[in-house]
Amino acid sequence: MINHGELGFVSDWLLGDDPAGVKRGLRDSLRALLDREFDSLLFAHGDPLLGGGKRVLRQFVDRA
């Protein structure tokens, strides 16, 4: 995942032979994180979300 103004995935060509499947699997894994307590998200690529991270992540996984 990346965050450059909004959450997203890296380009499809970086996700292997089945980008749609990889994205589905990642969304499922991210949904499981919503059961945990957190408020901020840090990314290897992009800006951190300091506060409101859980709400933004929930919106992201529900867009599927």
PyMOL commands that set and color helices and strands:
alter all, ss='L'
color gray80, all
select helices_A, chain A and resi 12-14+19-33+53-62
alter helices_A, ss='H'
color red, helices_A
select strands_A, chain A and resi 2-3+7-8
alter strands_A, ss='S'
color yellow, strands_A
deselect
rebuild
show_as cartoon
